[in-house]
């Protein structure tokens, strides 16, 4: 895909959350202007934007972190101002104390940043400015919570399906490049490793999506009637994470072989690529998963006729990857038989 295509893909995939942020910021400024007549509520839309500027499923938690950081920073900054005044020592002391306090609260980056900034504002502008920032942060976070939890709540199943689709597509692309590289002679292997980096990131995103979906399912009352579907998707995402990691192990092992042994594994990786490709567009469809399960049964070739322990280990890695693919494809129909992790 070209850079222009990638850029347009980012816009197309994120325009709706971005539009929500823009509307929420405008609403936050307008409503805060009506609520507070003693100051310009500049920090209210800022708090709203910071709270909503995170992946779906984590926006409510982000709003709480913003408010926590602001309150900690204002309290610490006010204490530093009372003791040390407006100077550089007061700012340094306030920021240090605010960051340490934020670490005690969990150490989230957004909490630490808000705590440090609020501490600086309180020291430089005085107590009243600090209290104004708290008011604005509470108001802005409230608007963010209305948008993220009431008007446009995240659905845990949707979060997981999107993350799984992205991870499957990236995994299929990486396996396809791997198969072609295994067949190529005199291929520069160092160029190949750059193609693996997006997959690492997407597998991390998948694990985070699983955690966010679990939290959303736990906190969102009106979706509790659909807990079985959520549970199945969480289990499916876990199996996909296992599949991705076993494929990475397979790829690393295969690429470490000499050219003669590498080519022997190309057919198995190609078959693995085709089977993953079956799941990309409709990973939740029963018929698609059934076809993928049947296709996975025919991937494993005979054990390589070699005395190389490295080649034997790669063959075992291929078997593990196929087993994880089968577990993922059959996870919705038969969860108890799937590999756990």
Number of C-alpha atoms within 10 A of each C-alpha: 7 7 8 9 10 11 12 12 13 11 12 10 11 12 12 11 17 15 11 18 22 16 14 22 23 16 18 28 23 14 17 23 16 10 11 13 9 8 11 13 25 17 21 31 29 18 28 33 25 21 29 29 17 15 16 21 25 21 25 23 17 24 29 18 24 26 26 21 29 31 24 24 34 31 20 26 32 28 18 25 24 13 10 16 16 17 12 12 13 23 23 16 17 30 25 16 20 31 25 15 20 26 14 10 15 11 13 15 15 17 28 27 19 27 34 29 19 30 35 28 20 29 30 20 13 18 19 11 18 25 18 21 24 24 20 28 30 23 24 33 30 21 27 33 23 15 20 25 17 10 11 13 17 22 16 28 22 14 20 24 20 14 20 29 18 17 26 26 18 21 26 23 17 22 26 20 17 25 23 15 20 27 17 14 11 8 13 10 12 8 8 15 14 9 14 18 11 14 22 17 11 21 25 14 17 25 19 17 25 26 17 22 26 18 15 25 22 13 12 14 9 8 14 12 9 11 14 10 13 23 17 17 24 22 20 26 24 20 25 24 23 22 24 23 17 21 24 20 16 24 22 15 18 28 19 14 16 12 17 11 19 21 18 17 21 21 17 18 27 20 20 26 20 17 24 22 20 18 23 19 13 14 22 18 12 14 11 16 23 16 14 24 21 13 17 22 12 12 19 19 13 7 11 14 8 10 8 11 9 16 23 15 14 24 23 15 21 26 19 18 25 26 20 25 26 24 24 28 30 20 24 20 13 12 16 10 10 20 15 12 8
